Amino acid sequence: MSKKRSFRTSRTMRSARRRSFRPRPDRVRWPYSIHKRAIECLLAQIRKGVGITCVFHGGVQWTGMKSLLGGRKDAVIKLEKGLLLNGRKWFPDLAVYCESTGALLLAIEVWHTHAVSGRKHASYLAAGIPWIEVKAWNVLERIGKKTVSVLDWGAIAGVRSPFQGQLFEEAAPKSRSIKAHQRVAFNVRSSDWPMPPAAKFTFGAPKDGELIQPK
């Protein structure tokens, strides 16, 4: 009577078999993240020199509309350029500088998986750095065609800076500890953040530096 030999498949062979299967046709794989794609769209828009037309979200309604970086074809744009503020480095997704003076014109944060934290907001505010935070999906849908929604900002002339962290605090349960509360509050995905109804603004595109209030 012959004995049966048991063969033990190695991990390498099992992995090779898994790799041999073709991917499912209904599964779409993005070549890169939504966050990176939104940054590239903003980068291309700024380089055109036409500016970014923004509507500012004041928490429960739109605060106003303004065009940023209009006519700035000489701007120098840097990705994730470190800014040393109060002994700590912060890295905005996009930093726009003036080519002639080297002054920081605007820092742009793109929100996809987590919002700007309270400490980062406070550091930008204390340094007087003009900055905005936009939703990644909103940029992909509206950049170059319609106004881009700004959820948080600071040092923008004519538009009072909010503290978006207070809105997260109101939405979070009061019973959680401070550490757990901070972890949950600033890990909210941008797709879960509701937007107010569309506002009716005065007709005509705003000029650079001009603020148009909603009706």
C-alpha positions as CSV (number, residue, x, y, z in Angstrom):
1,M,0.0,0.0,0.0
2,S,1.6,3.2,-1.1
3,K,1.9,6.1,1.3
4,K,0.6,9.5,0.2
5,R,3.1,12.3,0.3
6,S,1.9,15.6,1.7
7,F,3.2,18.7,-0.1
8,R,3.5,21.9,1.8
9,T,2.9,25.0,-0.4
10,S,5.4,27.7,0.3
11,R,4.4,31.3,1.0
12,T,6.1,32.4,-2.2
13,M,4.1,30.1,-4.3
14,R,0.8,31.1,-2.7
15,S,1.6,34.8,-3.3
16,A,2.5,34.0,-7.0
17,R,-0.9,32.3,-7.4
18,R,-2.7,35.3,-6.0
19,R,-0.9,37.7,-8.3
20,S,-1.8,35.6,-11.3
21,F,-5.5,36.5,-11.0
22,R,-6.7,39.4,-13.1
23,P,-8.3,42.3,-11.3
24,R,-12.0,42.6,-11.4
25,P,-13.3,44.7,-14.3
26,D,-15.8,46.5,-12.0
27,R,-13.1,47.7,-9.6
28,V,-11.7,51.2,-10.5
29,R,-8.3,52.0,-9.3
30,W,-7.2,55.6,-9.2
31,P,-3.6,56.3,-10.3
32,Y,-3.2,58.6,-7.3
33,S,-5.2,60.0,-4.5
34,I,-8.1,62.5,-4.7
35,H,-6.1,64.8,-2.4
36,K,-3.2,64.9,-4.9
37,R,-5.5,65.4,-7.9
38,A,-7.2,68.4,-6.2
39,I,-3.8,70.0,-5.4
40,E,-2.7,69.6,-9.1
41,C,-6.0,71.3,-10.2
42,L,-5.4,74.2,-7.9
43,L,-1.7,74.4,-9.1
44,A,-2.8,74.6,-12.7
45,Q,-5.4,77.2,-12.0
46,I,-3.0,79.5,-10.2
47,R,-0.4,79.2,-12.9
48,K,-3.0,80.4,-15.5
49,G,-3.1,83.7,-13.6
50,V,-6.9,83.9,-13.6
51,G,-7.2,83.5,-9.8
52,I,-9.5,81.4,-7.7
53,T,-13.1,82.6,-7.1
54,C,-14.1,81.5,-3.6
55,V,-17.2,81.6,-1.5
56,F,-16.6,81.6,2.3
57,H,-18.5,79.3,4.6
58,G,-19.3,81.0,7.8
59,G,-20.7,77.9,9.7
60,V,-24.4,78.2,8.9
61,Q,-24.4,80.4,5.8
62,W,-22.1,81.8,3.2
63,T,-20.1,84.8,4.4
64,G,-19.2,86.3,1.0
65,M,-17.4,85.8,-2.2
66,K,-13.9,86.9,-3.3
67,S,-11.3,86.3,-6.0
68,L,-7.9,85.3,-4.8
69,L,-4.6,85.5,-6.7
70,G,-6.2,87.1,-9.8
71,G,-3.6,88.4,-12.3
72,R,-0.7,86.8,-10.5
73,K,1.2,85.1,-13.3
74,D,4.5,85.8,-11.7
75,A,3.7,83.8,-8.5
76,V,6.0,81.1,-7.3
77,I,4.2,78.0,-6.1
78,K,5.8,75.5,-3.7
79,L,4.3,72.2,-2.6
80,E,4.4,71.3,1.1
81,K,6.9,74.1,1.8
82,G,7.7,74.1,5.5
83,L,6.7,77.2,7.5
84,L,8.4,77.7,10.9
85,L,5.9,79.2,13.2
86,N,6.4,79.5,17.0
87,G,9.1,76.9,17.0
88,R,7.2,74.4,15.0
89,K,7.1,73.6,11.3
90,W,3.8,73.4,9.4
91,F,3.5,72.1,5.9
92,P,0.6,73.6,3.8
93,D,-0.3,71.7,0.6
94,L,0.4,74.8,-1.5
95,A,2.3,78.0,-0.7
96,V,2.1,80.9,-3.2
97,Y,4.9,83.4,-3.0
98,C,5.5,86.7,-4.9
99,E,8.4,86.3,-7.3
100,S,9.8,89.8,-6.9
101,T,9.5,90.3,-3.1
102,G,9.4,86.7,-1.9
103,A,6.4,87.5,0.4
104,L,3.9,84.7,1.1
105,L,0.7,85.6,-0.7
106,L,-1.5,82.6,0.2
107,A,-1.2,79.1,1.8
108,I,-3.7,76.6,0.7
109,E,-4.8,73.5,2.6
110,V,-6.8,70.7,0.8
111,W,-9.1,68.7,3.1
112,H,-9.9,65.2,2.1
113,T,-9.3,62.9,5.1
114,H,-8.7,65.3,8.0
115,A,-9.3,69.0,8.6
116,V,-6.8,71.6,9.7
117,S,-6.3,71.2,13.5
118,G,-6.9,73.9,16.0
119,R,-3.2,74.3,16.7
120,K,-2.4,74.8,13.1
121,H,-5.2,77.3,12.7
122,A,-4.0,79.2,15.7
123,S,-0.4,79.3,14.4
124,Y,-1.5,80.6,11.1
125,L,-3.7,83.2,12.8
126,A,-0.9,84.4,15.2
127,A,1.6,84.8,12.3
128,G,-0.9,86.7,10.1
129,I,-0.5,84.2,7.2
130,P,-3.2,84.4,4.6
131,W,-4.6,80.9,4.1
132,I,-7.6,79.0,3.1
133,E,-8.9,75.4,3.5
134,V,-10.9,73.8,0.7
135,K,-12.6,70.4,0.1
136,A,-10.8,68.1,-2.3
137,W,-14.0,66.9,-4.0
138,N,-15.3,70.4,-4.3
139,V,-12.1,71.5,-6.0
140,L,-12.4,68.7,-8.6
141,E,-16.0,69.5,-9.3
142,R,-15.9,73.3,-9.5
143,I,-12.3,74.6,-10.1
144,G,-12.2,76.8,-13.2
145,K,-15.9,76.6,-13.8
146,K,-17.7,77.8,-10.6
147,T,-16.8,79.2,-7.2
148,V,-14.7,77.0,-4.9
149,S,-16.1,76.6,-1.3
150,V,-13.7,77.8,1.5
151,L,-14.4,76.1,4.8
152,D,-11.7,77.7,7.0
153,W,-9.4,80.7,6.4
154,G,-7.4,83.5,8.0
155,A,-5.9,86.9,7.2
156,I,-8.1,87.3,4.1
157,A,-8.8,91.0,3.6
158,G,-12.5,91.8,4.0
159,V,-13.6,88.4,5.3
160,R,-13.6,87.8,9.1
161,S,-11.7,84.7,10.0
162,P,-13.7,81.9,11.8
163,F,-12.6,79.2,14.1
164,Q,-13.8,76.1,12.5
165,G,-12.8,74.0,15.5
166,Q,-15.7,75.3,17.4
167,L,-18.1,73.8,14.9
168,F,-16.5,70.4,15.4
169,E,-16.8,70.8,19.2
170,E,-20.5,71.4,18.9
171,A,-21.0,68.3,16.8
172,A,-19.0,66.0,19.0
173,P,-20.6,64.3,22.1
174,K,-19.9,66.0,25.4
175,S,-19.2,62.8,27.2
176,R,-16.0,61.9,25.4
177,S,-12.6,62.6,27.0
178,I,-10.5,65.5,25.7
179,K,-8.0,63.3,23.9
180,A,-10.6,61.1,22.3
181,H,-12.6,64.2,21.4
182,Q,-9.7,65.8,19.6
183,R,-8.9,62.6,17.7
184,V,-12.5,62.3,16.4
185,A,-13.1,66.0,15.8
186,F,-10.1,66.5,13.5
187,N,-10.4,63.2,11.6
188,V,-13.7,64.0,10.1
189,R,-13.7,63.3,6.3
190,S,-14.5,66.2,4.0
191,S,-17.3,64.1,2.3
192,D,-19.1,63.9,5.7
193,W,-19.1,67.7,6.3
194,P,-22.4,69.2,5.2
195,M,-22.5,72.4,3.1
196,P,-25.2,75.2,3.5
197,P,-27.7,75.9,0.6
198,A,-26.4,77.8,-2.4
199,A,-26.4,81.5,-1.8
200,K,-27.5,84.2,-4.3
201,F,-24.7,86.6,-5.0
202,T,-24.7,89.8,-7.0
203,F,-24.3,89.4,-10.7
204,G,-20.8,89.7,-12.1
205,A,-17.4,88.2,-11.4
206,P,-15.5,89.9,-8.5
207,K,-12.3,91.8,-9.1
208,D,-9.2,90.9,-7.2
209,G,-9.6,92.2,-3.6
210,E,-13.3,93.0,-4.0
211,L,-15.7,91.3,-1.6
212,I,-19.3,90.7,-2.8
213,Q,-21.8,90.0,0.0
214,P,-24.7,87.6,-0.5
215,K,-28.3,88.9,-0.9
